[in-house]
Each structure stands twice: as structure tokens, then as C-alpha cells.
Amino acid sequence: MLRQVASRGLAVLRGAAASQRTCAARVFSSSSSDLHEQIRRLGPLSREYSTALNLHRNTTDNNPEVPFEFTQANLERVKEVLSHYPKNYKQSGIIPLLDLAQQQNGGWLSISSMNKIAEIVGVAPIRVYEVATFYSMFNRQKVGTYHLLVCGTTPCMLRGSRDIEAALLKHLGVDRNEVTADGKFSVGEMECMGCCVNAPMIVVADYSNGVEGFTYNYFEDLTPERVVEIVEAYRKGEKPKHGTQNPERLNCGPAGGLTTLLGEPKPPPCRDLSAC
């Protein structure tokens, strides 16, 4: 009996293996164009929703031959950043130095700027590339003076972030990660920015005043109409009110005002708080 069961099991496994080989043969016998067409029919893939650029391509304005140097003022900031770490752990300053270089460079990191940081902290350039490619707030291609980042994580998506992004792209006449012809605006995607209660939201990285005036402001409780108004305010040189755009909400409190905790909370009867 055991021998019969084992034989049947082996036959099933052989049949499954044969089926897999047949499927593989069909796939690899298809032409490249057929495979691309099959993938296209699957609909939007997750990769389409990522702003990541996982490799570097030399261009006329972004290659190792294009020099990058920190300004004298920023070199003082570099020294200040590195002063927070032991001399044998200067690589701990890679993230703040990347942020500083990005602000100086108008919102993006060139390959030369990353090489310069590697030289300053004394590591192989790949160690800096690893950090710059991991964090989505580091841009390795040019962005607009005002870089608009739409939160694409689940709570914001459920609350309409795709409509927000669509309104931005349509109004500006660009695709994601494309810069407008005047160089003022670009639209990207950001992962969760911690304001789920005020979803949907965007962040605006403002590089209009360089390192000294750089701001990174949240705009929450957005509608497609309101986000277009914010863009037009920036276009006029104004600084629109950031934070929640819902007039009935105070910061992240409930719309319409508080319904509980309306007064000074009472101390627990078992503790004398005045003795703390």
C-alpha cells in the first residue's frame, strides 16, 4: 500500500514538473514583442508608481566630468555636520550632506555631488550611491523649483491621492517626474509622510531661495481644486498657507472641533501630581 501511494505521489510530481517545463518553453519561445504585449495587458504595474531611478545614465549635465564643489558657506556647514560624529565615523554624516548638496544644487543630486561627499567622508562612492538610491527624498534627476510630492501610500490613496496627482499633471501639462518648460514645477510621489488623519496630502519642496530659504511644507486635506490653487499661488510668488486646507479642522484635530477633552483633565485620584 505504501509503495502504491509513493508511486502515485511520484507520478504527480513528475506531471507537475513536465507542466512547468511546457509553460517555460511556451514563454521562452515567444518573441520579445509578444512578451512585452502580454506584460502591457496586465495593466499598471507597481513600478509605474515609483519615482525611483535605480541606475545612473551619463548626460551632458550629469556625469563625473561635471565638477561639483560646496560653496564656502556650505563648507562651513559640512564641518559643523561632521563635528557631531567621531572622526572614524564620518560616514554617519552622509544623509545630512546629501541633503545639503541637493539644496545647493537646486533640488537634485548629480553624480559629481555624490562623489564629492564620498571624498569628504572617506568612503567608496558606492556607499553614498546606496544611501541616495534608498531614500525617495533624494532626487537624482532635475526637478522644478517647486517639487510637488504626492503621498501615494494606502490611506492617502483611499482618500483620493490619485485624483490629486491627476489634477496636478493635467494642470501643469507634464508627466510624473517631468519638469515644466519654465522650470518651475515638477510632480513626484512620496511614501507615507505621517499625516494619514489629514489625507490626502502633498509636500512642496521649495528651492526658490537656495539653501538659506529652503522649505519643505505639508499641505493636507486637499481636493483637486485646492491643489491647483496652491500651484497658482506659488507661480505668482506667493507662499500659500501650509498645513490642513480644511477650514473646519485645527491642525490634525477632528473636523468641526473637539467633542471630548474640552477642559483641563482631572488628575487620577490615586496620584498626587503636584508632588511630581
Buried (B, 14 or more C-beta within 10 A) or exposed (E): EEEEEEEEEEEEEEEEEEEEEEEEEEEEEEEEEEEEEEEEEEEEEEEEEBBEEEEBEEEEEBEBEBEBEBEEEBEEBBEEBBEEEEEEEBBEBBBBBBBBBBBBBBBBBBBBBBBBBBEBBEBEBEBBBEBBBEEBBBBBBBBBBBBBBBBBBEBBBEBBBBBBBEBBBEBBEBEBBBBBEEEBBBBBBBBBBEBBBBBBBBBBBBBBEBBEEBEBBBBBBBBBEBBBEBBEEBBEEEEBEBBBBBEEBEEEEEEEEEEEEEEEEEEEEEEEEEEE
